[in-house]
Amino acid sequence: MTHPLSRRRVAAAGAALLGAAMPGRPAGAQAAWPSRPVRMIVGFTAGSATDVTGRIFAQAFSQAWGQPVVVENISGNSGAIGVDRVAKAPPDGYTLMWSGNAAITVLPAMQHLPFDPLKDLVSIGMTLSMASVFLTGANAPFRSLADVIAEARASPGRLSYGTPGVGTPQHIAGEMFCHQAGIRMEHIPYRGANLADVMSGVLPLGIQNAGAAIPLVKDGRLRGLAVTSLQRSVHAPDIPTVAEQGFPGFEALSWFGLMAPAGTPRLIIEKVHAEAMRVLADGDQRARFAQMGLEPAPGTPEQMQAQIAADIPKWAKVIAAAGIPTGR
């Protein structure tokens, strides 16, 4: 004779079915995540704006989850080497990506990459955005973009500018500026921040994230010539925009977001997203971001995925119009 299942056994059976329906790890394991250290890969060098912001979130995650969240810097190719490492990692939640927008929205229009950001990765959510700053040394002769243009026209191709790498928003901003100004400058790609060389005068010009640049401008060690946002930054209101110096509509922003390998269980994605949103809502953290020139830009996994899908063709058009060489 068959006996009916007790309510407890029905509940247990239902939980088991739900766990079986979820991709990746069983529901019980997902609920216990993380049970060991989590790796957060950053595609730029230590001390860069991408690295500094990633470490803020990693520290907050460590405190919230009771497990170390260890930042691993895998720099190269404007962050794409690190992204590829994440794309090929097991989708178990123990490898996360703190990504800038370059490797996942700009480089796909410039190179044949070993990963597809829309297929091989899953978005967790956008977090922060910021402009970049055209910089020169405190003792350099340039006081405005007009001075840069005059020098570039006097010596075509001899003036150089540095960025964190090929295909970064800073590289795109520099080439857009050259195209619209009708000048030629040599692009010097770095594997991260170029601030030391700009301060020393080794590099006449640099374009860097506002988060890394503005503190040094305020200290007087660098001179800010222009910001790449449409409006002046509230964190550095004395620096004019590129747009107001004769280039209407000029805008090139950086944003940061969290990603994971495709197939990472949804429960883990939601847990990471929820904690990231708590970081953005924290008053002390918001003040800290503001000091670095960063603006909160919270977004859901779906919104971030849609942003990536929209930005790839957008930047492809800009790259084509500016005549930026590509390897495609």
TINUMAR-182989 format. One record per residue: x, y, z of N, C-alpha, C in turn; residue in one letter. Coordinates in steps of 0.1 Angstrom, whole numbers, plus 2048, in hexadecimal, padded with zeros to 3 digits. Layout:
<sites>
XYZXYZXYZa;...
</sites>
This chain:
<sites>
8097F480080080080080980C800m;8058167F880D8227F680982C801t;81283280880F83C81281284A80Ch;80985380F80B86180A817867810p;81E86F80882A87680E826880818l;82E88282382B88C82D82F89A827s;8298A482D82C8B282883B8B4828r;8428AF8328518B18328578AB826r;85389F82385989881885689E80Br;8498A380A8458AB7FD84E8B77FCv;8508BE8078598CA8068678C6802a;86C8BB8078798B780487A8B37F5a;8708AC7F08708A87E28708B47D9a;8678BE7DD8668CA7D58748D27D4g;87B8D37E08888D97E08928D27D7a;8918C57D789A8BD7CF8988C07C0a;88B8C17BD8878C37AF88C8D17ABl;88A8DB7B388F8E87B089E8E97AFl;8A58E17B78B48E17B68B88DA7A9g;8B18D07A58B48C97998B28D278Da;8A88DB78E8A58E47838AF8EF781a;8B78F278B8C08FD78A8CD8F9783m;8D390177A8DF8FC7748EB8FD77Ep;8F58F677C9018F77848FF8EF791g;9038F579C9038ED7A98F58EB7AEr;8F38E17B78E68DE7BD8E28EA7C5p;8D48EB7C78CF8F67CF8D58F87DCa;8D88EC7E48DE8ED7F18EB8F37F0g;8F38EF7E69018F57E59009047E2a;8F79077D98F59157D58F291E7E2q;8E99197EA8E59207F68F09227FFa;8FA91980090591A808910922802a;90F9267F691A92D7EF91B93B7F6w;9289407F89349387F5939931802p;93E9257FF94491D80B95391D80As;95992480196792580096B9327F9r;9779367F897B9437F29769457E4p;9729517E196E9557D397995D7CCv;97B95A7C09849627B897D96D7B0r;9829797B197D9847A99889897A0m;98698679399198A78998F998785i;99A9A078599A9AE7809A49AE774v;99F9B47699A89B375D9B29BE75Cg;9B59C57669BF9D07669C89CF772f;9D39D77719DD9D677B9D89DB789t;9DF9D77939DC9DC7A19DE9EC7A1a;9D59F37A79D6A017A89CEA0879Eg;9CAA027939C2A087899B4A0A78Fs;9ACA1378899EA1578D996A0978Da;998A007839909F37839949EB78Ft;9A19EA7929A59E279D9A09E87ABd;9A19F57AC99E9FB7B998F9F97BCv;9869FC7B29789FA7B49749EB7B6t;97B9E27AF9789D47B197B9D07BFg;9869D57C498A9D17D29809D67DCr;97A9E17DA9709E67E39649DD7E4i;9609D87D89559CE7D89599C17DEf;9659BC7DB96A9B07E096B9B07EFa;9709BB7F59709BC8039629BB80Aq;9599C280394B9C28099459B4807a;9489AD7FC9439A07FB949996805f;95599780895C98F81295699081Fs;95399D82394D99F83093E99A831q;93799B826929997826928988826a;93198181E92F97381C93896A826w;94197082D94996983695396082Fg;95696382396195B81C969966814q;97696381397F96D80B97B96E7FDp;97A97A7F897897C7EA9859837E5v;98D97B7DE99B97E7DB99C9847CDv;9A19907CC9A39977BF9AF9917B8v;9AE98D7AC9B99887A49BA991797e;9C69987969C89A178B9CE99977Fn;9C69987749CB9927689CA99C75Di;9D49A475B9D49AF7529D89AB744s;9D59B473B9D99B272D9CD9B3723g;9D09B97189C69BA70D9BA9C1712n;9BC9CC7199B19D571E9A79CD727s;9AB9C372E9A39BB73799E9AE731g;9A09AC72499A9A171D9A0994721a;9AD9947259B398772A9AC982737i;9A998C7409A298874C994983749g;98D98A74098098673C980978737v;98997572E98A96772898C95D733d;99496073D99795774898995474Fr;98195E75197495C75896B95474Fv;96B957742962950739964941738a;97193D73B97592F73B975928748k;97192F75397192A760965922763a;96591976D95991177094E91A775p;94191877093692177493091D782p;93991D78C9359197999349257A3d;93693179F93593C7A89429407AFg;94C9387AD95993B7B49639437ABy;95E94779F96695079795C95B792t;95F96779695797379296097D78Al;95A98578296298F77B95D99D77Fm;9679A67829659B478496A9BA777w;9609BE76E9649C27609619D175Es;96A9D77579679E47509609E1743g;95B9EC73D9539E973095C9E7724n;9699EA7259719E97199719DB713a;9759D171B9779C471696B9BD711a;95F9C27169539BB71394A9C3709i;94D9CF7069459D76FD94D9DE6F2t;95A9E16F49629E86EA96A9DE6E2v;9729D56E997B9CC6E29749C26D9l;9679BE6DB9609B56D195F9BB6C4p;9609C96C395F9CF6B696D9D16AFa;9779CE6B79859D06B398D9C46B0m;9899B96B79919AD6B79899A06B6q;98F9956B19899886B298C9836C0h;9839846CA9869806D79839716D9l;98996B6E398795C6E697A95A6EEp;9729646F09669636F895B96C6F2f;94F9696F59449716F193D9766FEd;93E98470093998970D92A98670Fp;922984705914982706911973707l;91A96A70491795C70491F95470Fk;92C958711935951719935956728d;92E96272A92E96873791F96B73Al;91D96D74790F97174C91197E754v;90998775190A994759904992767s;90A99977090599977E8FF9A7781i;9059B277B8FF9BF77C9099CA77Bg;9059D577590D9E177590E9E7783m;9199EF78591B9F479391EA03792t;929A0778B92EA1478C931A1977El;931A2777C935A2D77093EA39773s;946A3D76994DA4976A953A4E75Dm;956A5A75D95DA6075196CA5D752a;973A61747981A61747986A6F746s;993A71748999A7F7489A5A7F73Fv;9A5A897379B1A8C72F9BBA93739f;9C7A8E73A9D1A937449DEA9773El;9E5AA07459F2AA37429FAAA674Ft;A07AA674FA0EAA975BA0CAB7760g;A0EAB876DA0CAC5773A15AD076Da;A21ACD768A2AAD7762A2AAD7753n;A21ACF74DA20ACE73FA1AADB739a;A1DADE72CA18AEB726A09AEB723p;A03AE07229F5ADF71E9EBAE4729f;9E3AEE7259D9AF372F9CAAEF72Ar;9C9AEB71E9BBAE87199BDADF70Ds;9B2AD97089B2AD16FC9B7AD96F0l;9B4AE66F09B8AEE6E59C8AEE6E4a;9CEAEE6EF9DDAEE6EF9E2AE06E9d;9DBAD66ED9DFAC96E89DDAC86D9v;9D2ACD6D49CFACD6C59DAAD66BEi;9DDAE16C49E7AEA6BD9F5AE26BCa;9F9ADC6C7A05AD46C7A05AC96BDe;9FAAC26BD9F8AB66B49F9ABB6A5a;9F3AC66A29F3ACB694A01AD0690r;A08AD569AA16ADA697A1FACF695a;A1DAC469BA26AB869AA1EAAB698s;A18AA968DA0FA9E68AA15A9068Ep;A0EA89696A12A7B69AA1DA7B6A5g;A23A866A9A2EA856B3A28A866C1r;A1CA8B6C3A17A8C6D0A10A7E6D4l;A12A796E0A0DA6C6E3A04A6E6F0s;9FBA646F19F3A636FD9F1A55702y;9F0A5370F9F0A467149E2A4271Ag;9DEA367199D1A3171E9D4A24725t;9CAA1F72D9CCA117339CCA06729p;9CBA0871C9CC9FD7139C49FF706g;9C79F76FC9BF9F76F09B19F36F2v;9A89FB6EC99A9F76ED9939FC6FAg;99AA02703994A0770F98BA1470Bt;982A1871497BA24711984A30710p;98FA30717999A3B71699FA3B708q;9A3A307039A8A2F6F599EA346EBh;991A2F6EC987A346E3985A436E4i;985A486F1984A576F398FA5E6ECa;99CA596ED9A7A606E79A6A606D8g;9A2A556D29A1A546C3995A5C6BEe;98AA5C6C697FA656C2983A736C2m;98AA776CC98FA856CD998A886C1f;9A1A806BE9AAA826B29A2A836A5c;999A7A6A4991A7A697989A87696h;982A8B6A197AA976A0982AA46A0q;98EAA46A5997AB06A599FAB0698a;9A0AA56919A7AA56849B6AA5687g;9BBA9E6919C9A9D6959CDA8F696i;9DAA8D6979E0A7F6999E8A7F6A5r;9E6A766AE9EFA746BA9F2A656BBm;9FDA616C0A01A536C29FBA4E6CEe;9F4A436CD9EEA3C6D99F8A336DFh;9FAA346EDA03A2C6F49FBA246FEi;9F8A176FB9F0A0F7049F8A0A710p;9F3A0B71C9F9A057289F19F972Cy;9F69F27369EE9E773C9E89EC749r;9E19F77499DC9FD7559DFA0B756g;9E0A117629E2A1F7639EFA2475Da;9EEA307589FAA377529FEA44759n;9F8A457659F9A5276CA08A56770l;A10A4C774A1DA4F778A25A5576Ca;A24A50760A2BA55755A26A63751d;A19A66753A14A73750A19A7D75Av;A19A79767A1EA82771A2DA8676Fm;A35A7C76AA43A7E768A47A8575Bs;A3DA86752A3FA8C746A44A8373Bg;A46A7673EA4AA6C734A3FA6B729v;A33A6C72EA27A6C725A21A7A725l;A20A8171AA1AA8E71AA0BA8F71Dp;A04A857199F6A8471C9F1A77720l;9E7A767299E1A6A72D9D2A6B72Dg;9CBA6072B9BDA6072D9BAA54736i;9B4A587429B2A4E74C9A5A4F753q;9A0A44759994A45761994A5076Bn;989A5776C988A6277698BA5D784a;987A5178798AA4C795998A4C799g;9A1A4978F9AFA497929B5A56790a;9B0A5E7879B6A6B7839B3A7778Ca;9A6A787909A2A847979A9A867A5i;9ACA7C7AD9B3A7E7B99C1A857B6p;9C8A807AB9D5A867A89D4A947A2l;9C8A9779C9C6AA47979C4AAE7A3v;9BCAA97AC9B9AB17B89C6AB47C1k;9CFAAA7C09DCAAB7C79E6AB47C0d;9E2AB87B49EBAC17AC9F6AB97A5g;9F6AAC7A5A01AA479E9FEAA278Fr;9F1AA478C9EDAA377E9E4AAF77Al;9E3AB276E9DAABD7699CFAB6761r;9C2AB87649B7AB375C9B4ABD751g;9B4AB87459B0AC17399A2ABF735l;99CAB473798EAB2733989AA5739a;97CAA473B975A9873F96CA93733v;96AA86732963A81726954A7F728t;94FA84733940A8373593AA9072Es;92DA8F72C926A9B726925AA7730l;925AA473D925AAE747932AAE74Fq;935AB9755941AB975E93FAB076Ar;949AAA76E948AA277A946AAA787s;93DAA678F93BAAD79C947AAB7A5v;94FAA17A295BA9E7AA967AA77A6h;966AAD79A971AB579596BAC078Ba;963AC979195BAD2789964ADC781p;971ADD784979AE777D97FAE1770d;97DAD476E982ACE762977ACF757i;979AD674C96EAD774296DAC973Bp;961AC873495FABC72C965ABD71Et;967AB271896CAB270A961AB9701v;955AB770494AABC6FC94AACB6FCa;94CAD170894CAE0708958AE7703e;962ADF6FF96EAE46F996EAE26EAq;962AE36E4961AE36D695DAD66D0g;958ACC6D8954ABF6D3946ABB6D8f;93CAC16D392EABF6D992BAB06D8p;925AAB6E3920A9D6E392BA936E6g;937A976E8942A8E6EB940A876F9f;93FA7A6F993DA72705944A64704e;94BA6170E951A5370F952A4F71Da;94AA4772294AA4373094FA35733l;953A3373F957A2574394CA2074Ds;949A1474D941A0E757946A0175Cw;9429FD7689479F076E93B9E7771f;93D9DA7709339D17739399C4777g;9309BB77D9349AE78192F9A4777l;93799977593398F76C938981771m;93397776B93796976F937960763a;93D95476393C94B75892D948755p;92A94774891D94274491993574Ba;90D93474F90992775690A928765g;90F93376A91093577990193577Et;8FE92E7888F092D78D8EA93A790p;8DE93C78D8D694878F8D694D79Er;8D59437A78D59477B58E294E7B9l;8ED9497B48FA9507B78FA95D7B1i;8F695F7A48F696C79D8EE9767A5i;8E29717AA8D997A7B28E097E7BFe;8E79757C58ED9787D28F89827D1k;9009807C690B98A7C49059987C0v;8FB9987B88F59A47B48EF9AC7C0h;8E89A47C88E29AB7D48EC9B17DDa;8F89AA7DF9029B07E79099BC7E1e;90A9BB7D39109C77CC9079D37CEa;8FA9D17CD8F19DC7CF8F19E27DDm;8F49D97E78F59DE7F49019E77F6r;90C9E37EF9189EC7EF9159F97E9v;90E9FA7DE90BA067D7901A0F7E0l;8F9A097E88F0A107F08F6A157FDa;901A10801908A1480D90DA2380Cd;909A2B81690DA3981591CA3B816g;923A3481E931A3581F938A31812d;933A2780C939A22800937A2C7F5q;92BA327F4927A3C7EA930A487EBr;933A4C7F893CA577FA94AA547F5a;94EA477F795BA437F395CA437E4r;952A3E7DD952A3E7CE952A4C7C9f;94BA557D094AA637CB958A6A7CBa;95FA677D696DA6C7D7976A677CBq;972A5C7C597AA577BA974A5B7ADm;96AA637AC964A677A095AA5D79Ag;955A547A294DA4979D93EA4C7A1l;935A48798927A4A79A920A3C79Be;918A397A4910A2D7A5908A2B798p;908A1F792901A1C7868FBA0E787a;8F2A0C7918ED9FF7948E59F9788p;8E69ED7868DE9E677B8DC9D877Eg;8D19D27798CF9C477B8D79BC771t;8D79AF7738DE9A67698D99A875Bp;8CC9A975A8C69AB74D8C99B9747e;8CA9C374F8CD9D074A8DC9D1745q;8E49CA74C8F29CA7488F49C273Bm;8EE9B773A8EF9AF72E8E99B7722q;8DF9BF7248D99C77198E39D2716a;8E99D87208F39E371D8FF9DE715q;9049D271890F9CC71090A9CA702i;8FE9C57008F99C26F38F89CF6EBa;8F49DA6F18F29E76EA8FF9EE6E8a;9099EC6F19159F46F091F9EE6E5d;91E9E16E39289DB6D99269E26CBi;91A9E26C59189E96B891A9F86B9p;9179FE6C4919A0C6C6928A106C5k;931A096CC93FA0B6CB945A076BEw;93F9FD6B89449F96AA943A046A0a;938A0C6A1936A17698940A2269Bk;942A256A894CA2F6AC95AA2C6A7v;95DA1F6A996BA1A6A496CA1C695i;962A1868E963A1967F963A2867Ba;95CA3168195CA3F67E969A45681a;96FA4168C97CA4768F988A41688a;985A37681990A3067999AA29682g;996A2468E99FA1D6979A2A0F691i;9AFA0C6909B29FF68A9AD9F3692p;9A89E968C9A39DD6939AA9D168Dt;9A99C66959AE9B96909A39B068Bg;9989B568898D9AD68498E9AB674r;
</sites>
